[in-house]
Amino acid sequence: MRTLITLIILFALYTCKKIDIDTSDVIPFLELSPKPVQADGTSIINAVVKISKDAEPSKRKIALETTSGVFATNSLKTITVDALFENGELVARTTIRSPITPGQVVVTARPEVRSPYSDFIIKDSVQASPSVAITISLSTSAFGVRTGFLSDVQITGVLKNQNNKNVSSGTNVIFEDIFQNGSPVGGRFRQVQSSSDENSKVSAFYSPGPVIPGTNIYIRATVAGTNIKDSVLLTVIP
């Protein structure tokens, strides 16, 4: 009886033995490039995953997830990519559009089919650095605006970086109204969106107040903390 109990215990220990499989045996390599990348919402991050040549077919579909930005082919934060042979190596490739907000982009890769023994997970990260404004371009919904707050016009500004791409969201702009001699008009700005949105735009509605018809005034927008500015000319009408 004692021998039987010993055999049962030994069998249980054997069947419960941990199967030690290293992640590098299945997914030895994940790399993101370039590093860093600009947080402009359009720049591309390349993701390359290499799979062990000995990985079983069920582990050759790779599920990827990103904490920021989206995958370029589906505009989602998750995607599944097939690993294909390239020069004798199994490689899965995909691309990610950079986020519009600066910060760390962390990408996780694992086989689509989960193993009962281990999660074969590998990660890499890239810093999304601020996309800084180099230019701002203003436009207006009309070039004439009535005196005495009887009408208003919409002013829209588009900000671009040195590569003519969008700037990071949250870039602040200061709106001003001035006469041609440089003195302030003191009109009214409303519905002011002075912080750039995901489309790299700022906007406001403007009315000049009791200004003599025929007067020309400028609406000027300046990127906060810089000398980067643009203006549009409005004429006050009766």
C-alpha positions in Angstrom: 0.0 0.0 0.0 2.8 2.4 0.9 4.5 1.6 -2.5 1.3 2.5 -4.3 0.9 5.8 -2.5 4.6 6.7 -3.3 4.0 5.9 -7.0 0.8 8.1 -7.0 2.7 11.0 -5.5 5.6 10.6 -8.0 3.2 10.5 -10.9 1.4 13.6 -9.7 4.7 15.5 -9.3 5.7 14.5 -12.8 2.5 15.5 -14.5 2.5 18.9 -12.7 6.1 19.6 -13.7 6.3 23.1 -15.2 7.1 23.1 -18.9 9.8 25.8 -19.2 9.6 27.4 -22.6 11.4 30.7 -23.2 9.6 33.5 -25.0 12.8 33.9 -27.2 12.2 30.3 -28.4 9.1 31.6 -30.2 9.4 35.4 -30.6 13.1 36.3 -30.3 12.9 39.9 -31.8 10.6 42.9 -31.9 11.9 46.3 -33.0 10.2 49.7 -33.6 11.7 52.4 -35.7 12.5 55.2 -36.1 13.3 56.3 -32.5 12.1 58.8 -31.6 9.1 59.7 -33.7 7.2 63.0 -33.9 3.8 63.1 -32.3 2.1 64.5 -35.4 -0.6 61.9 -35.9 0.8 60.9 -39.4 4.4 59.9 -39.0 4.9 56.1 -39.4 6.5 53.7 -36.9 7.7 50.5 -38.4 7.2 47.3 -36.3 9.2 44.2 -37.2 8.6 40.9 -35.4 10.9 37.9 -36.0 9.5 34.4 -35.3 11.5 31.3 -34.6 11.8 29.1 -37.7 10.9 26.2 -35.5 7.7 27.8 -34.1 4.6 25.7 -34.8 2.2 27.0 -37.4 -0.3 28.1 -34.8 2.2 30.6 -33.4 3.0 32.2 -36.8 0.0 34.6 -36.6 1.2 37.5 -34.4 -1.2 39.7 -32.5 0.1 43.2 -31.8 -1.2 45.9 -29.6 -0.1 49.5 -29.2 -0.7 51.8 -26.2 -0.7 54.9 -28.3 -1.3 55.8 -32.0 -3.1 53.3 -34.2 -2.1 50.7 -36.8 -2.0 52.2 -40.2 -3.9 49.5 -42.0 -7.0 49.3 -39.8 -6.9 52.5 -37.6 -7.2 50.4 -34.5 -4.9 49.7 -31.5 -4.8 46.0 -32.2 -3.9 43.9 -35.3 -3.0 40.4 -36.3 -0.2 39.9 -38.8 1.0 36.7 -40.6 4.7 35.9 -40.3 6.2 35.2 -43.7 9.6 33.8 -44.7 12.2 36.5 -45.7 15.7 35.3 -46.4 15.1 32.1 -44.4 13.5 34.0 -41.4 9.9 34.2 -40.4 9.1 37.9 -40.2 5.9 39.8 -39.4 5.7 43.5 -40.4 3.2 46.3 -39.8 3.1 50.0 -39.3 1.7 52.4 -36.7 0.6 56.0 -37.2 2.2 58.1 -34.5 -0.1 59.6 -31.8 -1.0 63.3 -31.8 0.0 63.6 -28.1 3.6 63.2 -27.0 4.5 60.3 -24.8 5.7 56.7 -24.8 4.4 54.3 -27.5 4.6 50.7 -26.2 3.9 47.8 -28.6 3.3 44.2 -27.5 3.6 41.2 -29.7 2.5 37.6 -29.0 1.2 34.6 -30.9 -2.5 35.0 -31.8 -3.1 31.5 -30.4 -2.3 31.5 -26.7 -0.2 28.6 -25.2 -1.6 26.7 -22.2 1.9 26.8 -20.6 3.2 30.4 -21.1 2.4 33.8 -22.6 5.0 34.4 -25.3 5.0 38.2 -25.0 7.6 40.6 -26.2 7.6 44.4 -26.0 9.4 47.4 -27.5 8.8 51.1 -27.1 9.5 54.4 -28.9 9.2 58.0 -27.6 6.7 60.2 -29.5 8.3 63.7 -29.1 6.5 67.0 -29.4 5.7 68.1 -33.0 6.5 71.9 -32.8 4.8 74.6 -34.9 6.9 76.4 -37.5 4.1 78.1 -39.3 0.5 79.1 -38.7 -1.9 80.0 -41.6 -5.1 82.0 -40.9 -8.2 82.0 -43.0 -11.6 83.7 -42.5 -15.2 82.9 -43.4 -15.7 86.5 -44.8 -13.5 89.6 -45.3 -16.3 92.0 -44.2 -17.9 92.1 -40.8 -20.6 94.4 -39.5 -20.0 97.1 -36.9 -21.7 97.1 -33.5 -21.6 93.3 -32.9 -24.2 92.8 -35.6 -22.3 90.0 -37.2 -19.2 87.9 -36.8 -16.7 85.9 -38.9 -15.0 82.6 -38.2 -11.2 82.7 -38.0 -9.4 79.4 -38.5 -5.7 78.7 -38.0 -3.8 75.7 -39.3 -0.4 74.9 -37.6 2.4 72.9 -39.3 5.8 71.6 -38.2 9.1 71.8 -40.2 8.0 68.8 -42.3 4.7 70.4 -43.1 2.9 67.9 -40.9 0.5 68.5 -38.0 1.7 69.7 -34.7 1.0 67.9 -31.4 -2.4 68.6 -29.9 -2.5 71.2 -27.2 -0.3 73.8 -29.0 -1.5 77.1 -27.7 -2.3 80.2 -29.8 -3.1 83.8 -28.8 -5.8 85.7 -30.9 -5.6 89.5 -31.1 -7.5 92.2 -33.0 -5.6 95.4 -33.9 -6.0 98.5 -36.0 -3.6 99.2 -38.8 -1.6 101.5 -36.5 -1.0 98.5 -34.1 -3.4 99.6 -31.3 -5.9 97.1 -30.0 -9.5 97.1 -31.3 -11.1 95.5 -28.3 -13.6 93.5 -30.2 -15.2 90.2 -29.1 -13.8 86.7 -29.6 -16.2 83.8 -28.8 -16.1 80.0 -29.0 -12.4 80.3 -28.9 -10.5 77.1 -29.5 -7.0 78.4 -28.8 -5.4 75.0 -28.3 -4.7 72.9 -31.4 -6.9 69.9 -31.9 -6.3 66.5 -33.5 -6.4 68.2 -36.9 -3.8 70.8 -35.9 -6.4 73.6 -36.0 -7.4 76.5 -33.8 -10.4 78.7 -34.3 -12.6 81.5 -33.0 -15.6 83.7 -34.0 -14.9 87.5 -34.0 -17.0 90.7 -34.0 -15.4 94.1 -33.9 -17.9 96.1 -31.8 -18.7 99.8 -32.5 -16.0 100.5 -35.1 -16.5 103.1 -37.8 -17.5 101.4 -41.1 -14.8 101.4 -43.7 -12.1 100.8 -41.0 -9.6 98.0 -41.7 -8.5 95.8 -38.8 -6.3 92.8 -38.5 -6.9 89.5 -36.7 -3.6 88.1 -35.6 -2.8 84.7 -34.2 0.5 84.0 -32.5 1.8 80.6 -31.4 2.3 81.1 -27.6 5.9 81.6 -26.5 7.2 82.2 -30.1 7.3 84.8 -32.8 5.4 82.6 -35.2 2.3 84.4 -36.3 -0.1 85.2 -39.2 -3.0 87.6 -39.7 -6.0 88.3 -41.9 -7.4 91.7 -42.9 -11.1 92.5 -42.2 -13.1 95.5 -43.3 -15.8 96.8 -41.0 -19.1 97.4 -42.9 -22.3 99.1 -41.8 
